[in-house]
């Protein structure tokens, strides 16, 4: 009888345990599921956090900021083309933060704005190399391949010293008529040269500095766009290239032996006035070499030669760049 009672009690207890098991299991799991997540040590976004709304967050403050900078002006440039996958605003692009870096910390209230993003400004806490890296990440091909170790790079010139991406009137350095003014900001001697009597038509907007120079780097002295100075000049002055039957040695060697490229107070942008220019190489002995003027008479008391006035040597030697005439050995025809 006692054995039977123990068996019956055991069955009842087992049944009760089986019925209570789901409730006990839920009671044990519920606290873990409903417990609130641990609060972070700081709710301020980190320097590597991006804004949740992308460019909309930026434009909330940087919509219009005067003539020197405009957030909305960006949408008139190639950077904001939605259909270009290479552009910051293209499919999958990071928009403003593609160039300026993560901006969540910058957008947070009370943050030190200048120390949170790449502002590209001269007073930025970032070095010129760090600021330029954002541009060179995308613009690394074609003419930019020579940027590293170039004259401008060694002088710590920032991309934004010349280029103005957000300017409402567009990037001036990309317009031929306005490019020179950007270059003249640093190259003041060249600005003065282009205002001399004889110069290339840069001041008139018919030429740009980049027609001769490669601003992003070159292996040639003076950052020339072509491998040599003469090849650069021949881009426009093809008639001086030759080959010719009778060659004038300095023409084939170096155009700057006679001409100054940016401007001169003499005709044809010459370094010196003839006959002094010619007499740097050609001896004046036994040849008319002094013009007939009272101020410059020969040492032997002669009267000077009429052949050396006006065009001087070129009165007779008209083909100074070379001649193809069978009788043009003296460059006179």
C-alpha positions as CSV (number, residue, x, y, z in Angstrom):
1,X,0.0,0.0,0.0
2,X,2.8,2.4,0.9
3,X,4.6,1.5,-2.3
4,X,1.5,2.3,-4.3
5,X,1.0,5.7,-2.6
6,X,4.7,6.7,-3.3
7,X,4.2,5.8,-7.0
8,X,1.0,7.9,-7.2
9,X,2.7,10.9,-5.5
10,X,5.7,10.6,-7.9
11,X,3.4,10.6,-10.9
12,X,1.6,13.7,-9.7
13,X,4.8,15.6,-9.0
14,X,6.1,14.7,-12.5
15,X,3.0,15.9,-14.1
16,X,3.1,19.2,-12.2
17,X,6.7,19.7,-13.2
18,X,5.9,19.0,-16.9
19,X,3.0,21.6,-16.8
20,X,5.1,24.2,-15.0
21,X,8.2,23.8,-17.2
22,X,7.2,26.3,-20.0
23,X,6.3,28.9,-17.5
24,X,9.6,28.5,-15.7
25,X,11.5,28.6,-18.9
26,X,9.7,31.9,-20.1
27,X,10.3,33.4,-16.6
28,X,14.0,32.7,-16.9
29,X,14.3,34.0,-20.5
30,X,12.0,37.0,-20.1
31,X,14.4,39.2,-18.0
32,X,17.2,38.7,-20.5
33,X,15.0,39.6,-23.5
34,X,13.4,42.6,-22.0
35,X,16.5,44.0,-20.3
36,X,17.4,47.4,-21.7
37,X,20.7,47.7,-23.7
38,X,23.7,49.0,-21.8
39,X,24.1,52.7,-22.3
40,X,27.3,53.7,-24.2
41,X,30.0,55.5,-22.3
42,X,29.4,58.6,-24.4
43,X,26.6,59.4,-26.7
44,X,28.8,61.8,-28.8
45,X,29.6,60.4,-32.2
46,X,33.2,59.5,-32.9
47,X,35.5,61.0,-35.6
48,X,34.9,58.1,-37.9
49,X,31.1,58.2,-37.8
50,X,29.1,59.4,-40.8
51,X,26.0,61.5,-40.6
52,X,22.7,59.6,-40.8
53,X,21.2,61.8,-43.5
54,X,24.2,62.4,-45.6
55,X,24.3,65.7,-47.5
56,X,20.9,66.8,-46.1
57,X,22.6,67.2,-42.7
58,X,25.3,69.3,-44.2
59,X,23.0,71.5,-46.3
60,X,20.9,72.3,-43.2
61,X,23.7,74.7,-42.3
62,X,25.9,75.1,-45.4
63,X,23.3,76.1,-47.9
64,X,24.5,79.6,-48.8
65,X,27.5,81.2,-47.4
66,X,28.2,84.2,-49.5
67,X,30.2,84.7,-52.7
68,X,33.3,82.8,-51.6
69,X,31.6,79.6,-50.6
70,X,28.3,78.0,-51.3
71,X,27.0,74.6,-50.5
72,X,24.3,74.7,-53.1
73,X,26.9,75.8,-55.8
74,X,28.3,72.3,-55.7
75,X,25.3,71.0,-57.5
76,X,26.3,73.0,-60.6
77,X,29.6,71.0,-60.8
78,X,30.6,67.6,-62.0
79,X,31.0,66.4,-58.4
80,X,27.2,66.4,-57.9
81,X,26.2,64.5,-61.0
82,X,23.9,61.7,-59.8
83,X,24.4,59.6,-62.9
84,X,28.2,59.5,-62.7
85,X,29.3,56.6,-60.5
86,X,32.7,58.2,-60.0
87,X,31.2,61.4,-58.5
88,X,30.7,61.8,-54.8
89,X,26.9,62.2,-55.4
90,X,26.8,59.3,-57.8
91,X,25.3,55.9,-57.0
92,X,26.7,54.6,-53.7
93,X,28.8,57.8,-53.2
94,X,29.3,59.3,-49.8
95,X,28.2,62.8,-51.0
96,X,29.8,65.7,-49.0
97,X,31.6,63.2,-46.7
98,X,33.4,61.6,-49.6
99,X,35.7,64.7,-49.6
100,X,35.3,66.2,-46.2
101,X,35.4,63.0,-44.3
102,X,33.0,61.6,-41.6
103,X,30.8,64.5,-40.4
104,X,28.7,63.1,-37.5
105,X,31.0,64.7,-34.9
106,X,31.1,67.9,-36.9
107,X,27.3,68.1,-37.0
108,X,26.9,67.4,-33.2
109,X,26.0,70.3,-31.1
110,X,28.9,71.7,-29.0
111,X,31.6,70.1,-31.0
112,X,34.8,71.8,-32.0
113,X,33.9,72.3,-35.7
114,X,37.3,73.1,-37.0
115,X,38.9,69.9,-35.5
116,X,36.3,67.5,-36.9
117,X,36.5,67.5,-40.7
118,X,38.7,68.3,-43.6
119,X,37.8,71.9,-44.3
120,X,40.4,72.3,-47.1
121,X,41.1,75.8,-45.8
122,X,44.5,77.3,-45.1
123,X,43.8,77.4,-41.4
124,X,42.8,73.7,-41.2
125,X,44.4,71.5,-38.5
126,X,45.3,69.1,-41.3
127,X,48.6,69.3,-43.2
128,X,48.6,70.2,-46.9
129,X,49.4,66.5,-47.8
130,X,46.4,65.3,-45.8
131,X,44.1,67.9,-47.4
132,X,45.3,67.0,-50.9
133,X,44.9,63.3,-50.3
134,X,41.2,63.6,-50.5
135,X,41.5,65.1,-54.1
136,X,44.2,62.8,-55.3
137,X,42.3,59.7,-54.2
138,X,40.1,60.2,-57.3
139,X,42.1,62.6,-59.4
140,X,45.3,60.5,-59.7
141,X,45.4,59.8,-63.4
142,X,46.4,61.7,-66.6
143,X,48.2,65.0,-65.8
144,X,48.1,64.4,-62.1
145,X,50.5,61.4,-62.3
146,X,53.4,63.9,-62.1
147,X,52.1,65.8,-59.0
148,X,54.3,64.0,-56.5
149,X,57.7,65.6,-56.3
150,X,56.6,68.4,-58.6
151,X,57.5,72.0,-58.0
152,X,54.0,72.8,-56.6
153,X,53.9,69.8,-54.4
154,X,57.4,70.6,-53.0
155,X,56.2,74.1,-52.3
156,X,53.3,72.7,-50.3
157,X,50.6,74.1,-52.6
158,X,47.2,72.8,-51.8
159,X,44.7,71.8,-54.4
160,X,42.2,74.3,-53.0
161,X,44.8,77.1,-53.3
162,X,44.0,77.1,-57.0
163,X,40.7,75.2,-57.3
164,X,37.4,76.5,-55.8
165,X,34.9,73.7,-55.9
166,X,32.0,75.5,-54.2
167,X,32.4,78.9,-55.9
168,X,29.0,80.0,-57.4
169,X,30.8,81.3,-60.5
170,X,32.6,78.0,-61.1
171,X,36.2,77.1,-60.8
172,X,38.1,80.0,-62.3
173,X,41.3,78.1,-63.0
174,X,39.4,75.9,-65.5
175,X,38.4,78.9,-67.6
176,X,41.0,80.1,-70.1
177,X,40.1,83.8,-69.7
178,X,40.3,83.6,-65.9
179,X,43.0,81.0,-65.3
180,X,45.9,83.5,-65.4
181,X,44.6,85.5,-62.5
182,X,44.7,82.4,-60.3
183,X,48.4,81.8,-61.4
184,X,49.3,85.4,-60.9
185,X,48.3,85.2,-57.2
186,X,51.8,83.6,-56.7
187,X,53.6,84.4,-59.9
188,X,53.7,88.1,-59.7
189,X,56.9,88.6,-61.8
190,X,55.1,86.9,-64.7
191,X,52.1,89.2,-64.2
192,X,54.4,92.1,-64.7
193,X,56.0,90.5,-67.8
194,X,52.7,90.0,-69.5
195,X,52.0,93.8,-69.2
196,X,55.2,94.7,-71.2
197,X,55.2,96.0,-74.7
198,X,55.6,92.6,-76.4
199,X,54.1,89.5,-74.8
200,X,52.0,86.5,-75.4
201,X,48.2,87.3,-75.5
202,X,47.5,85.9,-72.0
203,X,46.3,89.2,-70.7
204,X,43.8,89.3,-73.6
205,X,42.4,85.9,-72.7
206,X,43.6,84.3,-76.0
207,X,46.1,82.0,-74.2
208,X,46.3,80.4,-70.8
209,X,49.3,79.5,-68.7
210,X,48.4,75.8,-69.0
211,X,48.9,76.1,-72.8
212,X,52.6,76.0,-72.1
213,X,52.9,74.7,-68.5
214,X,51.6,71.6,-66.7
215,X,50.6,72.8,-63.3
216,X,50.2,69.3,-61.8
217,X,53.7,68.3,-62.5
218,X,56.2,67.8,-65.2
219,X,59.7,66.2,-65.7
220,X,60.8,69.3,-67.6
221,X,62.3,72.5,-66.1
222,X,59.6,75.1,-65.7
223,X,56.9,72.5,-65.6
224,X,56.5,72.7,-69.3
225,X,53.7,70.8,-71.0
226,X,56.0,69.3,-73.7
227,X,59.3,67.4,-73.2
228,X,61.5,70.4,-74.3
229,X,61.1,74.1,-74.5
230,X,61.3,74.2,-78.3
231,X,58.6,71.5,-78.7
232,X,56.4,73.7,-76.4
233,X,57.0,76.7,-78.7
234,X,56.4,74.7,-81.8
235,X,52.9,73.9,-80.6
236,X,51.9,77.3,-82.0
237,X,55.0,78.3,-84.0
238,X,55.1,75.3,-86.2
239,X,56.6,77.3,-89.1
240,X,59.8,77.6,-87.1
241,X,60.2,73.9,-86.5
242,X,62.1,72.9,-89.7
243,X,64.0,70.9,-90.8
244,X,65.4,73.5,-93.2
245,X,68.2,73.6,-95.7
246,X,70.1,76.4,-94.0
247,X,69.7,76.2,-90.2
248,X,70.3,78.9,-87.7
249,X,71.9,77.1,-84.7
250,X,70.2,78.8,-81.8
251,X,66.8,78.1,-83.3
252,X,67.3,74.4,-83.2
253,X,68.9,74.6,-79.8
254,X,66.8,76.7,-77.6
255,X,64.2,79.4,-78.4
256,X,65.0,81.3,-75.1
257,X,68.5,82.1,-76.4
258,X,66.9,85.0,-78.3
259,X,63.4,85.2,-76.9
260,X,61.9,85.7,-73.5
261,X,58.7,83.7,-73.1
262,X,56.5,85.9,-70.9
263,X,57.1,89.3,-72.2
264,X,59.7,91.9,-73.2
265,X,60.1,95.7,-73.7
266,X,61.6,94.8,-77.1
267,X,59.9,93.8,-80.3
268,X,59.3,90.1,-80.9
269,X,59.9,89.4,-77.2
270,X,63.7,89.5,-77.7
271,X,66.1,89.3,-74.9
272,X,68.2,92.1,-76.2
273,X,68.0,94.6,-79.1
274,X,69.9,93.9,-82.3
275,X,72.7,94.2,-83.1
276,X,73.7,93.4,-79.5
277,X,71.6,90.3,-79.6
278,X,73.3,89.0,-82.7
279,X,76.8,90.0,-81.6
280,X,76.6,87.6,-78.6
281,X,77.5,85.0,-81.1
282,X,78.6,86.8,-84.3
283,X,81.8,88.8,-84.3
284,X,81.5,92.4,-85.4
285,X,84.9,92.5,-86.9
286,X,84.9,93.5,-90.6
287,X,81.1,93.9,-90.7
288,X,78.7,96.8,-90.1
289,X,78.0,96.6,-86.5
290,X,77.2,100.0,-85.1
291,X,74.2,102.1,-86.2
292,X,74.7,105.6,-87.6
293,X,73.9,107.6,-84.5
294,X,75.9,110.2,-82.7
295,X,75.6,108.2,-79.4
296,X,77.2,105.0,-80.6
297,X,80.1,105.6,-83.0
298,X,82.9,103.1,-83.6
299,X,86.0,103.4,-81.5
300,X,88.1,104.1,-84.6
301,X,86.1,107.3,-85.2
302,X,84.0,106.0,-88.1
303,X,80.5,107.2,-88.9
304,X,78.7,103.9,-88.3
305,X,76.6,102.0,-90.8
306,X,73.1,102.8,-92.1
307,X,72.5,99.1,-92.5
308,X,72.3,98.6,-88.7
309,X,69.4,101.1,-88.1
310,X,65.7,100.2,-87.9
311,X,65.6,96.4,-88.2
312,X,69.4,96.2,-87.7
313,X,70.8,92.8,-88.7
314,X,67.4,91.7,-90.0
315,X,67.4,94.4,-92.6
316,X,69.5,92.0,-94.6
317,X,69.3,88.7,-92.8
318,X,65.6,88.4,-92.9
319,X,65.3,84.6,-92.5
320,X,66.7,84.4,-89.0
321,X,64.9,81.2,-88.2
322,X,66.3,79.3,-91.2
323,X,66.1,79.2,-94.9
324,X,65.1,76.7,-97.6
325,X,66.4,78.8,-100.5
326,X,69.4,77.4,-102.4
327,X,71.2,80.7,-102.0
328,X,70.1,81.2,-98.4
329,X,73.3,80.2,-96.7
330,X,73.5,83.7,-95.1
331,X,69.8,83.6,-94.2
332,X,69.3,86.6,-96.5
333,X,66.5,85.0,-98.6
